[in-house]
């Protein structure tokens, strides 16, 4: 499923925080959104998973306006892992993941064999099958993150919208999550703070600053030293990764601009 964001603007409390954004994610592609805090990344993503209605512009899924479709239709197509994540679920892990099956079920319907298989596979893919009967509230932040990702995967979406999915994860689980994103086939729009993770996992990057897209394209072409200085206010160089041969951003932590 292809995502095209067309001249999108979003207002919060009467103030425009996203302005004139045009953004593309081709079917099956992983597109990253990067930018400093307050640049509008999360606000823009919220319009894609229908948490915020745009003030202007359109979000097109395979050419169809997202906000003109019925919510139950888009709920089957788009799954989200937002930053604002509940921590007070009085449920066990399996029950939280089962919530991802809601768009496919009638009210009060029980899980069938297909639902159970999807739930088990989602738990396995995020490495949480062994904790399926644990209470969600007793998990660590990283474990909760993986359970909520499993809930999104259990939705069997065509589009994944992920807002800082590596938050709270240790290095090993960050790497595993990024590898999982590469393996799955859903069109993915993901906001990331870690620029090297964005380079490693994304097919395309969109850089935001002050509510605008200021650069788009392949990561190794977009994240130049001059852009990193202009947008993020840091000195850096882009070199070859010694293990993968891909791009690696090396920051000057001792420099003042």
N, C-alpha and C positions, 0 to 999 in steps of 0.2 A: 504494500500500500504506500502510495506516494503522498508526502505532506508538502503543501505549498502555503506559506504564510504570506499574505498579500496586503501590504500597506497597513499593518496592524498598529493600532494605538490603544493604550490602556490607561485609564484614570483611576487614581485612588484618592479619596477624600477631596475630589475636585482638582487634583493636580495630575498632569500628564506625566507618567513615569516610564512609559514605553511609547515611542513615537516613530511612525512610518517604517516599521520593521518589515523587511522582505527576506524570506528565508526558505530554503529548499532542502528536503530530505528525500532522496530517491528511494524507491522500494528496496527493502533489504539492506539499506545503508545505515551506518552509525554516524550520526551527525552530532558533534559536540558544540556546546555553547559555553564560552569562557568569557571572563571579564572580572573586574574588581568588584568588591562588595558594593551593593547599591546600584549596579549598572542596569538592573532590570531583568536579569536572567530568570529568576524564580517567578516573577510576575508574568513574564511572557509564557513560561511553561504552564502556568495555571490556566491560561486561556485554552491551551491545547487539551487539557484533561477536564475542561468545563467547570473549573472552580471559579473563574472570573470571566465575566462577559466583556468582550472588547468594546471600547468606545467607538472604534471605527476599524475598517478593514475586515478581511476574511481569513479563515483557516480552512483550507480545502484538503479533503481526504479523497484521493483519486478523483479530483475535480468536483466533489460534492461539498457544499458548505457545511462544516461541522455543526454550526449553531442553528442550522435549519433542519437538522435531522432529529428524530426522536431520541431522548436520552437513553432508552433501552437499546437502541441500535448502536449508538456510539460506545455504550458501556461494554458491548461485546468486541468492539474494534480496538478500543484504546484502554490500556491499563497504566496506572501511574504509581510511582514511588515518590511521594512528595516529601518536603523537608519537615512539615508539621505532621508528626507521626504519633498516634495515640500510644500511651504507655499504661493505660488503666484497663486493658482487656481482662475481664474475668473469665477467660477462656484458656483452654490448652492449645498448644501449638497447632495441632491438626485442625482444630476448629477455626483458628484464625486463617489458616491457608484455605480452608473450605469456603470462606467468605468470597474468595475469588470466583467461585462457581455461581454466585447469585444471579448474574445477568442471564443465565441459561435456565433458571428454574422458576416455576410458579411459586406463589406464596405458600409457605409451610411444607413444600415438597422436600422429601428426604433425598440424601445423596444416593445415586444409583451406582452400579459397578463402574461405569465410565468415569463418573465424578471421583470415585475413590482411587481409581488408577491415576487420574490426572493429579490429584492431591499428593499421592505417594511419589510420583515422578518429580513433581515440583520440589518436594522436601529433599529428595535424593540429590537433585541437581544443585541445591544450595548447601548440601552437607548437613542437613538438620533432621534427617530421618530418624536418627537415634534419640532425638529429643521430642518426638511427636506428641508424647503424653505429658510433657512438662507444662506447667502453667506459664503463659506468656509473660506475666508480670514478674516472674522470678528470673528471667533471662538477663544476660548482660546486654549492653547497648549494641554490640556487634552481632550478637545472636538474634536480637529483635530485628535488626536490619535485614538479616538473611531470611528470617521468617516472612517479613513483609515483602521482600522480593519474591519469595515463593508464592505468596498470595497473588502477586501480579502475574507471575508465570502461569498459575492455575487458571487464570482468566482466559488463557489461550488467545492472547490479543494479536492483532496484526500490527499494532503500534505500541511501543513501550515509551513512556515519558518518565525519565528518572532525574530527580533533583538531588545532586550530591550523593549518589548511591554508595560511595566508598567511605562516607562519614562513619566513625565509630569502629571501623574494621581495622584489624591488624594487617601487617604487610602481606602475610600469606593469603589472607582472605580477600584483600584488595586485588591481588593478582588473580586469584581464582574467579572473583566476580567479573573482572575485566575479560578474562578468558571465556567465561560463560556468555558474555555479551557478544563476543566474536563468533561463538558457536551457534547461538540461536538465530532464527531467521526473521524475526520481527523487525520492521523498520523502527529505528531507535533514535530518540532525541534526548540527549543527556547533558546536564549541566555539571561541570567539573571544576574544582579549584586547582587540582594537581595538573599542571600543564604538561608534564612528562607523561602522565597517564593518558591525557587527551591525545597527545601525539601517538602513543602506542596503540590506542584502541579505535580512534575515530578515522573514518574515511574522509570526512569533511569537517571543517571547523568554522563556526561563526563567532566573531569577537564582538562583544558588546561594551559600550562605554556610554554612560549617561543616557541610557534608554534607546540608543541607536546601535545598529549594526555598522561597525567601522571597517570590517574586513571579513571576507569569506573565501574558502578554497581549501585545497589540501593542506594538512597541518604543517608539513615541512616548508611550505611556501608562504603560509600566513604568519607563522610565529618567527618573525625576523627580529634581530636585535633592536632595530629602530622601533618596531611596533611594540615590543615588550617595554621599552623605555617610555614610549609615548602613552600607552594605555595603562600599564601596571606600575610605572615609575621605578623600574629596576634596571640595573645593568646586567646583561647576560650575553652569552655567546651560544650559538647553535653548532654542535659538533656531531660526529658519528658515535653512536652507542657502541661501546666496546664488545657487547655480547650479541646484539641483534643487527648491527649495521645501520639501524634506523636513526632518526634524528634524536638528539639528546640536548636539552637545554641546561646549560651550566650557569648558575647565578653567582654574582659577585656579592657575597654576604658582608664584605667589609667596606663596600663603597657607599659613599653618600652622594646623592645627585644634586 
